[in-house]
């Protein structure tokens, strides 16, 4: 294992002893960082704009699953769940991994239920990264990654994803690894770009992680939201299982983001270390929701197929409006986000356009530079992200509004 530290027995200061915040925890240059999400939501409300900035569905998940939660509440499942999650859900997660990927985590020791994937990511980073370590992510990166890496005291290192397909420059990726690389934090399918990484890219990541003897944390919350591309869990690749923690959740697949039910799977010693941190974050959460999600994970394949097909249709509706607006549209292979380049309209500052867009056409979006460090922000300066996890009629109206943009800028 890692020559500086066994993965299962970190010797850095305990998470509750770490107080240094990384410089990239919050942006400070006029709206970058998490504040842009608040800003866009406020602008959408003030102008009556359709909010395609924040990535949450505007339709609830299956009625049967919601009824299962109500039944669990009525049956008295209203107190703390076990710290590692109720056994019913841990077994359902293990069965899901076997059913879709041929993986077989032990529900007793290799599955941990968390308060959404976000807590799983935070607990894993705090368990294994600290001052003197480096955590490597692709860039752009989901905004909470930078914040939690900062909280851990580790250094956040990035490797670029390049338009139009947002695949990594493998040479740059190799260069980004150093003797201090402790964790590779991977998001696949990838937010905000919508990329789904093929086996060749994932195998290269595993090869480099093994060479540098570092841990892989794989955030796979969009695992079922792909459009033609096949999702490959990193843990299923040769040489990866013993150093990989896989994280997913129910929020995206079942359109139940407010329930905050996630899970971590991986080797017993790694999961135990994450559980040690988690007990000082939430301990446990969502007892009636846990049993309902256990039921949800057993839904037939047709459900999962329909979720992806419906999202693909919504992607295409919004994309047509974005093309009509004059943007270059980068069609995603997964997630529920589509990115565009504003440069064809002569606009090279997406942050500025995002602030004007609600007033111009009544649609809100998120500028991609907020998902980057300064160098990456310059590289993605003209990119905007739109969410298409909304009702069809909402997307049709948004597409119609966007189509009028060309004559207004």
N, C-alpha and C positions, 0 to 999 in steps of 0.2 A: 504494500500500500504506500501511501505518501510518505516519503522519507522524513518530512518534518512533523508528521502527525498521523496517527491511524485515523481513518475515516470514522470509525465507530467510537473513538475515544478522544474527542477534541480537547486540546490543552490550552486553547486561547481563553481569555477571560470569559466567564459565563455571560450569557446574553444580558442578564439584568445588571451586570457590572459595566457594560459598554455604554458610554455616553456620547462619544464623538459622532457627530453627524457629517456625512460626506458632503462635499461642496455641491454635489448634484442632487441633493434631496429635493430642493425646490428651485425653480427658475426665478430669476430676479430681473429679467430684462423685458419688462412691459407686457406681461401676460403669459410668458412661457411657464412650463411646469403645470401643476394641477390647476392653477387659477384660471387657465383658459377654458376649462370645462365649465366652471362656475360662470365665467363671463359669457360664454356662448348660450348657456341655458337661460341666463338673465335676459340677454338680447332677444332670444326667441320668444320669451314670455312678453317682453315689452312691445315687440313688433307684431306678435301673432304669427311668427314664422313657424314652419314645420321643423321640428328639431331632429335633424339627422346627424347630430354631433355625438350625443351619448349613445352607447351601444347597449340598449336594453329593448326587449320586445314590447309592443303595445297591445299584445294579446296574451292571455293566460294559457298555461299548458293544459294537458288533457284533463277533462272533467273527472274521470275515474281516479286520477292521481290526487286531485284536490279533495275529492270525497274521501279517499283513503286517509288523508291528513285529518279531516274532520272526525272521521271514525276513531282515529287514534286519540284525538283530544277527548272525545266523549268516553273512551275506554279508560282514561286516566293516565295517558302517557305524557304527563305535563311537568315532570320533575327532571333533575339531571339525568342525562344518559351516562353510561360509563365513559370514562375519559377517552378511550380509544374507539368509541362508537358502539351502537347496539350490534349484537352479533348478527341479527337478521340482515342488516345493511352490509356489514363486512363480508358476509357470505355472498350477498348479491353482487358486490363489487368483484369479488374473486371469480364468480361465475361469469360475469360480464367479460372479464379479461380473458378467460378461457374460451368463451363463445366466439369472441371477435378476433382474438389475436393468438390463441394457443398458449397464453401465459397462465401460470397456476400459482398465484400467491396464496400463502397460508392465511386464511381469514383470522386466525388466532394471533399471529405474530407479524405478519407482513402486510397488513392493511390497517390504515388509520383514518378515521373519519374526522374531517376538519370543518371549520366554519367558512365554507366556501374554499375555492382554490387559492384565494388571496392569502388566507391564513396558512394554508399548507406551504405556500411559497415562502412566506415570512418566517415560519417556524423552521423550515429547512435551511434557509440562508443564515438565520441566527444561530442554528445549531452547529454549522460547519464553517462559517466564514467570520473572520475578525481582522483586527488591525494587522497589516503586513501581508494579508492575502489579497489576491485579485479574483474578481468574479467576471467572467467573460460572457457577454450577450451579443446577439446581433443588434444592428442599429438600422432603422428605428426600433425602439423597444417599448413594450408595454410600460406605462408610466410608473406603476408601483415598483417595478424592478429597481429603478434608480433610487427610489426612496428607501426601500428596505436594505439595499446594499449600503447606502449611506448610514442607516441606523446600525448596521453591523460593524461599521468602522473599516470595512474592506474597501478596496479600490475597484471602481467600475471601469472595465476595459471593454471596448466594442470592436466588432468587425462589421463592415458595411454590407447591406443588401442593396443590390443595384437594379434600378428600373431598366427595362419594363417588366421583367419577370420576377424581380426581387430575389434572385438567387445570390448566394454569397460569392465573393471573389475568394476562391480557395487559397490562393497565395497569401492574400491579406489575412485570412483566417488563421493560417499557420503562423504567420508573423505575430499575431495577437497573443498566442500562447507564450508564456514565459515560465521560468522556474518558480514564480510566485502564484501561478494560476491554481486556484484551489477548487473552483467550481465553474463548469460551463452551464449556464442557465439558458435553456432552449425553449422556444415557444413554437409549437408545430401542431396544427396549422397556425400561421403567424399573424398576430395582431400587432401593428395596424396594416400590414401590406396585403394580407390575404394569400400569401405564398404557402404552398404545401411542399415540403422538402422531399425530394426523391431519395431512394435508397442510397444512391452514390454519395450524396451530400451527407446523409446521416452516417454512413460508414466512415467517411472521412473524419467526422466529428468524433466518433468512437475511437478511431485510430489515434487521433491527436490526444484525446483524453487519456488513453492508455499510455501513450508515450510520456505524457507529463504527469501521469499518476494522479489525476484529479477526478472529482465527482461530477456526474451529470445530473442535473435537475431538469426534468422535461415536463413543461406545462402543456398539457394536451386537451384543454377544455373544449376546443372546437373539433374534437376527434371525429364526430359524426356529421359535421357541417362541411362537407367537401363536394365538389362538383366535377366528377369525372376522375379526379386525382385520387389515388389510394393513400389513406393515412397509414403510416408505418410507425408503430411505437418504437422508440429507441431501444427499450429494454428487450425487444424481440430479436435484436441483431446480435450476431456472434461477438462475444467479448464484452458486452455492455451490461448484462444483468447484474453483475456483482458490484457495480459502481453507479447504478442508476436509480434515482427516485422518480417515479412517474406520478404526476398530479393531474387530477381532472375534477369535474364537478357536474352537478345536475342542472345548473342554471341555464346554460346555453342550449343543451340538447332538448330540455323539456320546457323551455320558456318559463322558468320559475326562478328567476334571478334573485328575488327577494327572500327565498328560503335559505340561501347561503349554506348549502350542503355540498361539501367537497370531500376528496379522499386522496390519500397518499399510499402508494404501493411500492415495495422494494424489499431488499434484504432485511432480515430481522434486525441486525445491529443498527442499520441506518434509520429504519423506521422508529426504533426505540429512542434514538437520539432526537428525532423530530418530535416524538411524543413528549419527551422530557421538557422541551421548550413550550409546546402547545399547552401543557397543563398550567403554565403561568400566563398564557394569553387569554383563552376562553374556557379552558378545561373541557367543556362540552357545550353543545348547543342543539337546538331544534329537534328535541326528542320526537314529537309526533311527525315532523317532516322526514326524519330518518326512516321510519318504517314505511312511509308513503313512497319515498324514493327507492326503497328496496323493491317495492312492487313495480315501480316505473322501469327499473333496469331489466325487468323480465318481459317487457313488451315485445311483440313479435318483430321480426326483421322489417315487415312492411311499414311499421311506424317509423323506424329510422330512415328507410328509403324515402318515405313521404316528406319527412322533415327536410331532407336535403333537396328533394325535387322542388318543394314549395319555395325554399330560399333561392334556388337557382332562378326560378321564374321571377322572383322579386328583384334579384340582382339585375336581370335583363331589363325589367321595366325601368329601373332607375338609371341604368347605364345608357339607355336610349335617350333619356332626357339630358344626361350629362354630355353625350356626344352632340346633341342638338344645340347645347349651350356653347359649343366650340372647344371644349376641353379634350385633351388626349386622355382616354380612359384606359386604365390598366385592369383588365378583367381578372378578378381574383379566382383562385382555385379552391378557396375555402374561407371560413369565417363568415361574418355578415357585414364586411366592410369592403368598399370599393374606393380606390384612390384615383385621383386625376392630376394631370399636369395643367396648371393655369397658363403656362408660357405661350401656347398658341393664341391666347387672347391679348398678348402683350403685357401680361401681368406676371411679375416675377416675385412678388411678396405675398405668399398665401396667408400669412398672419393678418396682414392688412385687409385682404379680400374677405377672409372669414369674418372680420369685424363689420364689413360693409354689406355682406351678402344677405343677412336677414332684412335689412332695410331696402336693398335693391330688388330682391325677388321673393322674399319671404321664406327662405330656407336657411337653416344653420348647419354648419359643418365644422370640422376640427382640422387645423393646419398640421401637417405631418411634422414640421420642425419641432413641435413641442415634445415629440417622442425621441428627441436626439440631444446629444451633447453639442456644443457650439460648432465643431467641425462638420458633424452630420447635419446640423440644422442648415448650414449653408448649402450643403449638397442637395437637401430636400426642400430648399427654400420655396419652390413654386408648386409644391404638392399639397393637395387637400384630401381629407378622408371623409366619406359619407357612410352612414349606417343604413342598411336596407332591411333590418329586422322589424319592419313596421307593416301595418295593414296594407293590403294591395291598393285600396282606394287612396290611402295617404301617399303612397309612393307614386301613384299615377298623378295626383295633384302636384306633388313635388317635382316630378319630371316635367309637367306642363309649365310650372313656374320657372324652372331652370332653363327651359328652352328659350325663354325670352331674354336671357342674360346678355347675349352677344351685342344687342343694341343699346345696352345700358352702361357698359364699361369702356 
